[in-house]
Amino acid sequence: MLRLGCFKQRNSHVTFRSVLQHALRASNTHHSHDSTLHILRAHLSSKGQRTLCRTVNQGPPHSSFSFGGHRASYSTQPPNPGSRARITLRTRLAVTLVIGSGILGTWLYVWREKQQKLQLQRIEQLKQVAVGQGNFHLLDHTGRRRTKRDFLGSWVLLYFGFTHCPDICPDELEKMSKVVSLLDKESDLPPVQPLFITVDPERDDVAAMARYVKDFHPRLIGLTGTPEEVKEAGTTYRVYASAGPKDDDGDYIVDHTILIYLISPDGLFLDYYNRMKNDEQIVESVRNHMKTYVKLFSN
């Protein structure tokens, strides 16, 4: 590679013209510096005698020179095709990511809309077949008039029985009371209201219910009424009840559905527990229902 420094002769600079002519002659064998020689020729034609300092790097990627107080540089390295390929690849990846994100977002939106639509359809179906949509008008064990509306918004465990039941009803009410007590210990769960509706209104008046419920959970409410009112309440939850024949003492047994009902805050039947379910199993079921509850009706 040609290197020219600042040429000096004792007390005077080498003329710009003589140095340039020497450079032009040498350029016949250095075709890679044509652009530089064009610049020098142009300067030669427009300038007269001038001192030149020209420096050329030993090799690529850049060469530079200065003359007349100005500095210029140029690259002798051809463009790197690998760099351009990397930029193109990054661009394609970015575009693919943007398009993919858009497609995924659209799919998620459509999926959520579909799930919401299916959920609404399910709710409408549940409304049509929901048990407990009727109402009841009964007296509690204190003589206060009660309707189903008084318990809307609350979780309810409901049992139908009668106070003269020798064993099954007391056992089931005891189990139900224990379930309520266990659930009360879980502070993150809403309280459960226990209810006991008689299927024997002939004998279970307000006073009889008051004496009976005090042996169980302190929140247990006993409900009674006229035979018609009691029958209406049983029909609402599809409870079977039939009084048997009387004995010599006038006593009788009432055959009835033996189930503990879980009633949602909508006042609808949500689940039931027969005699085979113990208190821990019922607690687990109630807990799960509370966590997955979907409101069907507005109060």
HELIX and SHEET records of a PDB file:
HELIX    1   1 PHE A   16  SER A   27  1                                  12    
HELIX    2   2 HIS A   31  HIS A   33  5                                   3    
HELIX    3   3 ASP A   34  SER A   46  1                                  13    
HELIX    4   4 PRO A   81  VAL A  129  1                                  49    
HELIX    5   5 LYS A  148  PHE A  151  5                                   4    
HELIX    6   6 ILE A  168  ASP A  184  1                                  17    
HELIX    7   7 VAL A  206  VAL A  213  1                                   8    
HELIX    8   8 PRO A  227  THR A  236  1                                  10    
HELIX    9   9 ASP A  279  THR A  292  1                                  14    
SHEET    1   A 2 LYS A   8  GLN A   9  0                                        
SHEET    2   A 2 SER A  12  HIS A  13 -1                                        
SHEET    1   B 3 LEU A  52  CYS A  53  0                                        
SHEET    2   B 3 HIS A  62  PHE A  67 -1                                        
SHEET    3   B 3 HIS A  70  SER A  75 -1                                        
SHEET    1   C 7 ARG A 145  THR A 147  0                                        
SHEET    2   C 7 HIS A 137  ASP A 140 -1                                        
SHEET    3   C 7 ILE A 221  THR A 224 -1                                        
SHEET    4   C 7 VAL A 192  THR A 198  1                                        
SHEET    5   C 7 TRP A 155  GLY A 161  1                                        
SHEET    6   C 7 ILE A 260  ILE A 263 -1                                        
SHEET    7   C 7 PHE A 269  TYR A 273 -1                                        
SHEET    1   D 2 ALA A 241  ALA A 243  0                                        
SHEET    2   D 2 VAL A 254  HIS A 256 -1                                        
END                                                                             
